[in-house]
Amino acid sequence: MINTDTLLTALKWRYAVKQFDATRTVDELTWSALEDSLVLTPSSMGLQPWKFIVVTDVAMKAKLQPAAWHQAQVSDCSHFLVMTVRKDLDEAHVDRHLARMSEVQGSPIEALGKFRDMATGNLDKARTEGRLDTWQMHQIYIALGNFMTAAALIGVDTCPMEGFQPKQFDEILGLTDTPYASVVCCAAGYRNASDKYAPKPKVRFDKDELFTRI
């Protein structure tokens, strides 16, 4: 485990990069570890209602950039991560998760019946109340935060991005007729030495203003 100084140093070093160094690329081993951090992200009931699209192809980045208000991070970063959620999460997805639980943990499917009833019941309730897709969209931000923290700990820069047109992204990435929809993106790579925002101190409210300790 890392110590507290290592954690806080990494988080203070991290910022939302405005200018990436387009000449630098995240190596395969490092990127693989970051993908693993996404795999290990917690989710409600462990259902993992997402799919992550990793864009490194220069031509594809060029197609996406206009739909992200021409932000340079899309084209200049090493890896552009599009985070999508599964729409209208259903029993079939729950069953896939149960099959994976059985495979990994060695539990017989029959022993997971109560969990299945609980999971499908929660999904049905959320669907009836019209908040199912919103619930899933909230899950993706857990993955985003986990990814950004993991990246900072190993010295990879990131920039979270909501400034894009999801429907256009879905069309470009071939998601329109799939169960998945784009929600948020994150550019990853290495900061450009000329990025004036890198050395600026973070502006945060004082700890005592943010916390109530009971």
Secondary structure, DSSP 4 states (H G I P E B T S, - for coil): ---HHHHHHHHHH--B-SSB-TT----HHHHHHHHHHHHT---GGG---EEEEEE--HHHHHHHGGGGTT-HHHHHSSEEEEEEEESS--HHHHHHHHHHHHHHH---GGGGHHHHHHHHHHHHHHHHTT-HHHHHHHHHHHHHHHHHHHHHHTT-EEEEE--S-HHHHHHHTT-TTSSEEEEEEEEEE-B-TT-TTTTSPP----HHHH----
